Amino acid sequence: KSPQEVARRGLGIYVYALYATEALKPQHAQNIEQLKVWGFPVFIKDRSVYRDLEEVWTYIQDWEQKRDDLAVDTDGVVLSVNDVSARERLGHTAKEPRWAIAYKYEAKRKLTRLERVVFQVGRTGVLTPVAELEPVSLAGTVVKRASLYNEDEIQRLGIASGDRVWIEKGGDIIPKLIKIQEKARDRKAILFPQTCPACGTQLRRAEKKVHCYCPNTKGCDPQRLGRLEHFVHRNAMDIESLGEQNIKALFEADLVRVPADFYDLSLEQIKGLKITWDEKDTSRSFQDLSAHKILDAIEASKQVPFPRLLFALGIRHVGKTVAELLVGHFKSLSRLRAASVEEYKEVEGVGEEVALSLANYMADQDYQSMIDRLIGHGLSVAVSEGEDSRSGDLEGKSFVVTGTFQGQTREYWKGWIKEHGGRVLSQLSQSTDYLLVGKNPGPRKIQQAQIYQTALLSEENIQDLLRS
């Protein structure tokens, strides 16, 4: 957001490995030493080669104490195979090398004071309590806030404003309040609001749910902003130049209230609009180039395929996978809009709750008016003939994918199955046709496949299935 601020900080680099097409030394430790000779900044401390696990465990315990003296923060150590040729034979999975493993230390904790609790409203209307803390340095950052998740969590912890509390970072990233150290004498009870802090609407709590939510979906600003941010997200319409602050500026200027408004924006409306991006009210105006970039990105999003548009609408309970299943079944938005609750439930993976949510959305005149505007702007609202022509060979067959694969990634095979008309599910059921199994599969999925008598496929024989 501020290149000048980045330049002022003087960022540096640490090198931890050497990759080359030839002339590699036979050991990783030797390559690290070579990097150091060449003048690269090498951070790795105590680069000894260990012969047994007892020595490795001693190393781990030593560095748990010594890591606080390092120039940078660290959350663990990496144990690697030293022999380069052995590494090549071991290879990688889709996600990670087989020749290295990370050992993570327990998260660091710090003591601070809980000053107050504020309540935030998300895209779906769910109310989330957030602890505002006396600022404290923890694992490389200054922590001022931590999520408390819901009302039940506040009661479980027994906290009140003014208490001294322990916080830690889950995975050394997400701040989390752990427990009370000392109750304050003048502690103030945390009262969960009965009305929405943003719009004043009476809150509701669904049966057997832990979250309260605001039902005012159309008039609650945080919910409307959240839906706009969801619409432009990378996994949805992928409108690159529209970040959170840009959307907020357009919203506050009353230029964008629902997703269809993005496609009505003009250059004149965007140019000169001011964006504020920090607590000090630092602001800038859209320049001609940035305004053009936004309009170009909005125009390009019209080519986004129908499943991602359906996901982008932000219909409650319709995530990316459910959107793909619905599009695979109905093929077009017109058929989807005309369907009944029972017809929605015919789609495997769509239950009562999702079906009712879809029906309510499709019956709402305001949402339908917005969809008509999106259609008028030329967005993709059906599976194209080219897409559909590839989709008959595995029609009606459902798959679950587990494990890692030698030739391709798990995501490749999921996409391959969908391209040929199959459905990819996350969980096995009695109606699942095939379980595609790679190396190190989930033991529960294998057990379920045996119970349900689901046919097992390997990476090698799945294409034989297609040919047959």
Secondary structure, DSSP 8 states (H G I E B T S, - for coil): --HHHHHHH-----B-----SS---SBHHHHHHHHHHHT--B--------SSHHHHHHHHHHHHHHGGGSSS--SEEEEE--BHHHHHHH-B-SSSBTTEEEEE----EEEEEEEEEEEEE-TT-BEEEEEEEEEEEETTEEEEEEE--SHHHHHHHT--BT-EEEEEEETTTEEEEEEEEE--TT-B-----SB-TTT--B-EE-TT-S-EE---TTT-HHHHHHHHHHHHSTTTT--TT--HHHHHHHHHTTS-SSGGGGGG--HHHHTT-EEE-STT--EEE--HHHHHHHHHHHHHGGGS-HHHHHHHTT-TT--HHHHHHHHHHH-BHHHHHH--HHHHHTSTT--HHHHHHHHHHHH-HHHHHHHHHHHHTT---B--HHHHHT--TTTT-EEEEESB-SSS-HHHHHHHHHHTT-EEESS--TT--EEEE-BS--HHHHHHHHHHT-EEE-TTTHHHHHH-
